[in-house]
Amino acid sequence: MNMASTSETGHAKNLSQFGNLIFFCEGYGPDYQPVKSDLAISALHALLDNGRVALDQSEAGRVAYNNALNARMPLYKSLQPRCTQVVNALAPCGVADEVVKDAQGILRKLRGKRAPGKRSEPATGGEQPIGGTHSVSQQSYVQQAEHLAKLIELLLAKPLYKPNEAHLKTSSLQALLQDLRTANTEVAQAYVAWSNARLKRDVVLYQQDTGLVPVALEVKQYIKSVFGAASPQYKQVQGLQFTRTRN
């Protein structure tokens, strides 16, 4: 799943506007002499550089997370059809009816369904990148892998289950299980890395007093106080908009 990053546009706009603000400040020459060191031209350039790095790292984290999701998708897409074939192959192997029923019960759980006559469980939704929704979705994928693990345990306990089809053999199912677990781990790790990168980005851009946006607003206020609200200098920067973008 490839999720577009609409919020990154807002962060990038703040950076662009901040760069324009620096250009105007440089144009004021010696008339721009703030007492506060955080508003000095050199400090503004450093803050802009840090902001660009933080935004790039956040975007790289988003891309890595999407790549992990996209890599996992075909594995789970094949899971239910494969397990359905396995369950269908059980009865011809000569195992007891109770074994087939147990396997069918695992398959229902894998599909997010309960036994006939009982209320169905919610179907697994698509992955979402933010907060608790990600955790719920991630857990559902983990549970699906564990349902496969239980099916494999059932099959290993039944020597009569010896299909000729390679993709239905327990060894093949064990390899699939390992791939699912690895994919889940990679998604989880990518999400944590992206989440941490977003936190760092937000500190650099929006931290009270020291973040890029609060500093930008303070610079505008300084220009207004030095040159006056009706001055050409303040009119240059007055229209530069800085916003707190979420996510």
Buried (B, 14 or more C-beta within 10 A) or exposed (E): EEBEBEBBEBBBBBBEBBBBBBEBBEEBEEEBEBEEEBBBEEBBBEBBEBBBEBBEBBBEBBBBBBBBBEBBBEBBEEBBEBBBEBBBBBEEBEBEEEBBEBBBBBBBBBBBBEEEEEEEEEEBEEBBBEEEEBEEBBEBBBBBBBBBBBBBEBBEEBEEBEBEEEEBBBEBBBEBBEBBBBBBEBBBEBBEBBBEBBEBBBEBBBEEEEBBBBBBBBBBEBBBEBBEEEEEBBEBBEEBEBEEBEE
